[in-house]
Amino acid sequence: MQVVIDVKEGYAAQFLSILQSLDGRFFNQVKIEKDSQFMHDKAYLETELEELKSGHAAMVSLEEFEAHMNTVLDEYAH
Protein backbone atom coordinates (compact mmCIF):
# COMPACT_ATOMS: atom_id res chain seq x y z
CA MET A 1 0.00 0.00 0.00
CA GLN A 2 1.19 3.50 -0.80
CA VAL A 3 0.05 6.59 1.11
CA VAL A 4 0.64 10.14 -0.14
CA ILE A 5 0.74 12.83 2.55
CA ASP A 6 1.07 16.48 1.58
CA VAL A 7 3.04 18.00 4.46
CA LYS A 8 2.92 21.77 4.91
CA GLU A 9 6.03 23.73 4.01
CA GLY A 10 8.54 23.77 6.85
CA TYR A 11 7.20 20.69 8.63
CA ALA A 12 8.86 17.94 6.57
CA ALA A 13 11.72 17.42 9.05
CA GLN A 14 9.33 17.11 12.00
CA PHE A 15 7.11 14.73 10.09
CA LEU A 16 10.05 12.54 9.07
CA SER A 17 11.27 12.39 12.67
CA ILE A 18 7.82 11.13 13.71
CA LEU A 19 7.96 8.45 11.01
CA GLN A 20 11.48 7.46 12.05
CA SER A 21 10.32 7.01 15.65
CA LEU A 22 7.91 4.29 14.50
CA ASP A 23 8.96 0.67 14.16
CA GLY A 24 10.92 0.27 10.91
CA ARG A 25 9.11 -3.00 10.19
CA PHE A 26 6.04 -0.94 9.23
CA PHE A 27 7.65 0.54 6.12
CA ASN A 28 9.20 -0.72 2.94
CA GLN A 29 10.46 2.76 2.16
CA VAL A 30 10.07 6.36 3.35
CA LYS A 31 10.96 9.04 0.83
CA ILE A 32 10.07 12.61 -0.09
CA GLU A 33 9.24 13.26 -3.74
CA LYS A 34 8.95 16.97 -4.33
CA ASP A 35 8.93 16.39 -8.10
CA SER A 36 6.22 13.72 -8.21
CA GLN A 37 3.26 13.60 -10.58
CA PHE A 38 1.06 14.28 -7.56
CA MET A 39 2.88 17.56 -6.87
CA HIS A 40 2.68 18.56 -10.56
CA ASP A 41 -1.06 17.83 -10.60
CA LYS A 42 -1.57 19.71 -7.35
CA ALA A 43 0.23 22.79 -8.67
CA TYR A 44 -1.74 22.65 -11.93
CA LEU A 45 -5.07 22.42 -10.12
CA GLU A 46 -4.15 25.25 -7.74
CA THR A 47 -3.32 27.46 -10.74
CA GLU A 48 -6.58 26.56 -12.47
CA LEU A 49 -8.56 27.27 -9.30
CA GLU A 50 -6.94 30.70 -8.96
CA GLU A 51 -7.85 31.50 -12.58
CA LEU A 52 -11.45 30.53 -11.88
CA LYS A 53 -11.58 32.61 -8.70
CA SER A 54 -10.02 35.64 -10.38
CA GLY A 55 -12.37 35.47 -13.37
CA HIS A 56 -9.55 34.94 -15.88
CA ALA A 57 -10.43 31.36 -16.80
CA ALA A 58 -11.43 30.65 -20.39
CA MET A 59 -14.97 29.36 -20.51
CA VAL A 60 -16.51 27.22 -23.26
CA SER A 61 -20.09 26.27 -23.93
CA LEU A 62 -21.31 22.74 -23.36
CA GLU A 63 -21.62 22.31 -27.13
CA GLU A 64 -18.00 23.37 -27.68
CA PHE A 65 -16.85 21.02 -24.94
CA GLU A 66 -18.80 18.07 -26.36
CA ALA A 67 -17.51 18.73 -29.88
CA HIS A 68 -13.93 18.84 -28.63
CA MET A 69 -14.40 15.66 -26.57
CA ASN A 70 -15.92 13.86 -29.56
CA THR A 71 -12.92 14.85 -31.67
CA VAL A 72 -10.49 13.56 -29.03
CA LEU A 73 -12.43 10.35 -28.51
CA ASP A 74 -12.65 9.74 -32.26
CA GLU A 75 -8.90 10.20 -32.54
CA TYR A 76 -8.20 7.57 -29.88
CA ALA A 77 -10.95 5.17 -30.96
CA HIS A 78 -9.22 4.39 -34.24
N, C-alpha and C positions, 0 to 999 in steps of 0.2 A: 504494500500500500504506500502511496505517496501522498504527502500532505503539503500544501503550499500555504505559507503564512506570510502575509505582507506586514513586516515590522516597520513601525514608524521610524523616520530618520533619526539617527542618534541613539537608538536603543538596541541596535544589532549586537553590540558587545555584551550587554546585559542579558539579552535573550539567549545568546550562545552560552554564556556561563550557566544559565539555568539548565539548558539542555545537557551541558557537560556534567552537571551535578547528578543527572539521572543515570541509572544503570546502563552501561554501554551495550548490554545485550539487547536492549530495546531497538537499537538502530542498526541498519545496514550501513548508512552513510548520513552525515550531516554536512551540508554545504550551502553556501550563499551564492545564488546566481543573480547578479544584478543585470545581466544581459540576456535574460531568458525571454522566451516568447510571451510568457505571462506578463512580464514587465513592459514589453513592447505593446501588447494589446491594451494593458492598463493605461499607458501613456496616450495611446491613440484615442481610447474612449474618453479619457479626461479632456483631451483637446476638442473632440467632437461635442461633448457636453457643454464646454465653455462657449463654443460657437453657437450652439442652440440657445443658451442663456443670454448671450449678448445680442442675438438677433441677426448674426452674420452668416448663419447656415444657409446653404442653398436648398431650396425646397422644390420638390417636383410633384406633379399631380399623380394620382393613383394610376391614371391611364399611361402616363410616361413611365412610371415605375414598372407596371406590368409589361409594357412593350419592351423595355430594356431587359427585364428578367426572361421574357420569352426568347429574345435574341441570344442571351447567354445560355439558356437551357438548350436551345436548338443547336448551338455551337458544340456543346459537350455531349449531346445525345447521339451525334453521328460519329 
